[in-house]
Amino acid sequence: MSQMNITQQTLLGTQVHLPTLPEQQKIAAFMGAVDRKIQQLKRKQELLEQYKKGVVQQLFSQQLRFKRKDGGEFPEWEEKPLGSLGEFRTSSVDKLTEEGQARSAGELHERLSSRGDRYALLERLCGRLQRQSK
């Protein structure tokens, strides 16, 4: 199917609906307000992402600990070799552990944090720890 050409005469003769200038100004003010709100929400998202990053760092350094439902303390974290948690394949985790650059979950977390892989790592580690504890 081919597209037909529109002649200049047809284009210039096309009727369009235009609001009055005061209504155009109202529309522009409204769209500006929406843009400002979007910018505020983007900034809030950035701040929440920074907060989450800080919380993750505090959790894995154990500066921040949660309590059980009864208010008691959870037991101390166990330190285990990554290899005992399962099999890791074709990822940043493989590369670092195979090269001997990381020997513990904390050290691996630190190394991967700078590479932007921390959330994928945390999800994998948490999933493996949950399966192991069952």
C-alpha positions as CSV (number, residue, x, y, z in Angstrom):
1,M,0.0,0.0,0.0
2,S,1.5,3.3,-1.0
3,Q,0.9,6.7,0.7
4,M,-0.8,9.4,-1.3
5,N,0.7,12.8,-1.6
6,I,-1.1,15.8,-0.2
7,T,-0.9,18.9,-2.3
8,Q,0.0,22.3,-0.8
9,Q,-3.5,23.6,-1.9
10,T,-5.2,20.7,0.0
11,L,-3.1,21.2,3.1
12,L,-3.6,25.0,3.2
13,G,-7.4,24.5,2.7
14,T,-7.7,22.0,5.6
15,Q,-9.9,23.3,8.5
16,V,-8.4,23.1,12.0
17,H,-10.0,23.9,15.4
18,L,-8.2,26.5,17.5
19,P,-9.0,27.6,21.0
20,T,-9.1,31.3,21.8
21,L,-5.9,32.9,23.1
22,P,-7.1,32.8,26.8
23,E,-7.9,29.1,26.5
24,Q,-4.5,28.5,24.9
25,Q,-2.9,30.2,27.8
26,K,-4.9,28.1,30.3
27,I,-3.8,24.9,28.4
28,A,-0.2,26.0,28.5
29,A,-0.4,26.8,32.2
30,F,-1.9,23.4,32.9
31,M,0.7,21.6,30.8
32,G,3.4,23.5,32.6
33,A,2.0,22.4,36.0
34,V,1.9,18.8,34.8
35,D,5.6,19.1,33.7
36,R,6.6,20.5,37.1
37,K,4.8,17.7,38.9
38,I,6.6,15.1,36.6
39,Q,9.9,16.8,37.6
40,Q,9.1,16.6,41.3
41,L,8.1,13.0,41.0
42,K,11.4,12.2,39.1
43,R,13.4,13.9,41.9
44,K,11.4,12.0,44.5
45,Q,12.2,8.7,42.7
46,E,15.9,9.6,42.6
47,L,15.9,10.3,46.3
48,L,14.1,7.0,47.0
49,E,16.6,5.1,44.9
50,Q,19.4,6.7,46.9
51,Y,17.6,5.8,50.2
52,K,17.2,2.2,49.0
53,K,20.9,2.0,48.1
54,G,21.8,3.2,51.6
55,V,19.5,0.7,53.2
56,V,20.9,-2.2,51.2
57,Q,24.4,-1.2,52.2
58,Q,23.4,-1.0,55.9
59,L,21.6,-4.3,55.7
60,F,24.6,-6.1,54.2
61,S,27.0,-4.5,56.5
62,Q,24.6,-5.5,59.3
63,Q,24.4,-1.9,60.6
64,L,20.6,-2.3,60.2
65,R,18.9,-5.4,61.4
66,F,15.2,-6.3,61.5
67,K,13.5,-7.9,64.5
68,R,11.2,-10.9,64.7
69,K,7.4,-10.4,65.1
70,D,7.8,-11.0,68.8
71,G,10.4,-8.2,69.0
72,G,13.3,-10.5,69.5
73,E,16.5,-10.5,67.6
74,F,17.2,-12.7,64.6
75,P,20.3,-14.9,64.9
76,E,23.6,-13.6,63.7
77,W,24.2,-14.1,60.0
78,E,26.2,-17.1,58.9
79,E,29.2,-16.6,56.6
80,K,29.2,-19.2,53.9
81,P,31.2,-19.6,50.7
82,L,29.2,-18.5,47.7
83,G,29.8,-21.9,46.1
84,S,27.8,-23.6,48.9
85,L,24.7,-21.5,48.0
86,G,24.2,-23.0,44.6
87,E,25.5,-22.8,41.1
88,F,26.1,-19.4,39.5
89,R,26.5,-19.2,35.7
90,T,27.4,-16.7,33.0
91,S,27.2,-13.6,35.1
92,S,29.3,-11.0,36.9
93,V,29.2,-13.4,39.9
94,D,30.9,-16.1,37.9
95,K,33.6,-13.9,36.6
96,L,34.5,-12.5,40.0
97,T,34.4,-15.8,41.9
98,E,36.2,-17.7,39.1
99,E,39.0,-15.1,39.1
100,G,39.3,-15.3,42.9
101,Q,38.4,-11.6,43.2
102,A,35.6,-12.2,45.8
103,R,35.5,-14.7,48.7
104,S,32.4,-13.7,50.7
105,A,28.9,-12.3,50.0
106,G,29.9,-9.0,51.5
107,E,33.1,-8.7,49.4
108,L,31.2,-9.8,46.3
109,H,28.4,-7.3,47.1
110,E,31.0,-4.5,47.4
111,R,32.7,-5.4,44.1
112,L,29.4,-5.7,42.2
113,S,28.0,-2.5,43.7
114,S,30.3,-0.4,41.7
115,R,29.3,-2.3,38.5
116,G,25.5,-1.7,38.9
117,D,24.8,-5.4,39.4
118,R,23.9,-5.3,43.1
119,Y,20.2,-5.7,42.9
120,A,20.4,-8.7,40.6
121,L,23.0,-10.2,43.0
122,L,20.8,-9.5,46.1
123,E,17.8,-11.1,44.5
124,R,19.8,-14.2,43.6
125,L,21.5,-14.5,47.0
126,C,18.3,-14.0,48.9
127,G,16.4,-16.5,46.8
128,R,19.2,-19.1,47.3
129,L,19.3,-18.4,51.1
130,Q,15.5,-18.8,51.3
131,R,15.6,-22.1,49.5
132,Q,18.5,-23.4,51.6
133,S,16.8,-22.5,54.9
134,K,13.6,-24.5,54.0
